[in-house]
């Protein structure tokens, strides 16, 4: 559990809200790390730009990215 609470979708700017809302549709709730990053919109935007760049590069198929995310989460003790 994060020591600093994340923001709810109701407490963020519209662009961040759209991302959190999409995550809620996909995963059932916004991802906790995104809610934490939302406390600082500039960090949130930078983090999302990184993931967007990885997606656009096409170097890794989406299925492999999902497996890598799960593996990293397991390694750091995150209940993904």
Beta strands, then each sheet from edge to edge (+ up, - down):
end
